[in-house]
Every structure is written in C-alpha cells, then in structure tokens.
C-alpha cells in the first residue's frame, strides 16, 4: 500500500476513535497529535500529485498549460 493510502487509513481510524469520545483525555490528545501529523503527510502527497498532474496537462498545440486537478468524490 502506498504511503498516502496508509496515512489516510490511519487518519480515518484515529478520527473514528476520537468521534467515539470514550478515550481518556491524554490518549485523545496523543491521537489528535498523530492525526495532525498524518493530515500534513497526506496534504504533502496530494500537493505533489497535483503538481505532477499540472505538469502533464498539455494544450492541443503541444504547449504546457497548468490546469487544476479535479478529484471525483
């Protein structure tokens, strides 16, 4: 599994645990801190992927054109 997918899966698990609300405060803070780090990792990976997509998009005449990457939900 790729780094992004692993980080996202861990982040989703942390969010689920925090949403349950039955963890001690110290454990919740620890998970929250880990989640913030994972969120930053995911953002970096997405930004890098977006940059690669923008570099690959070309206009019909062959010149490069930057276009936003629209992810489907």
C-alpha positions in Angstrom: 0.0 0.0 0.0 1.3 3.5 -0.9 2.3 6.0 1.7 -0.7 8.2 1.1 -3.2 5.4 1.4 -1.6 4.1 4.6 -1.6 7.6 6.1 -5.2 8.1 5.1 -6.3 4.8 6.5 -4.6 5.6 9.9 -6.1 9.0 9.9 -9.6 7.6 9.3 -9.1 5.2 12.2 -7.9 8.0 14.5 -11.0 10.1 13.6 -13.3 7.2 14.3 -11.7 6.6 17.7 -11.9 10.3 18.6 -15.5 10.5 17.5 -16.5 7.7 19.8 -15.4 10.0 22.7 -14.7 7.3 25.2 -10.9 7.7 25.4 -9.1 9.3 28.3 -8.1 12.9 27.6 -4.4 12.1 27.4 -5.0 9.4 24.9 -7.3 11.6 22.9 -4.6 14.3 22.8 -2.0 11.8 21.7 -4.2 10.5 18.9 -5.1 14.1 17.9 -1.4 15.0 17.6 -0.7 11.9 15.5 -3.7 12.8 13.3 -2.4 16.3 12.7 0.9 14.8 11.5 -0.9 12.3 9.2 -3.0 15.1 7.8 0.1 17.0 6.9 1.7 14.0 5.3 -1.5 13.4 3.2 -1.6 17.1 2.2 2.1 16.9 1.0 1.4 13.8 -1.0 -1.7 15.4 -2.6 0.2 18.6 -3.4 3.0 16.6 -5.0 0.5 14.6 -7.1 -1.3 17.8 -8.1 2.0 19.3 -9.3 2.7 16.2 -11.4 -0.8 16.3 -13.0 -0.4 20.0 -13.8 2.9 19.3 -15.4 1.4 16.6 -17.6 -1.6 18.5 -18.9 -0.9 20.0 -22.3 -2.9 22.2 -24.6 -3.8 20.9 -28.1 -0.9 22.8 -29.7 1.6 21.0 -27.5 2.4 23.8 -25.2 2.1 23.2 -21.5 -0.8 24.6 -19.6 -1.5 24.4 -15.9 -5.0 23.3 -15.1 -6.5 22.5 -11.7 -6.8 18.8 -10.8 -10.4 18.0 -10.0 -10.7 14.8 -8.0 -14.0 12.9 -8.1 -15.7 12.1 -4.9 
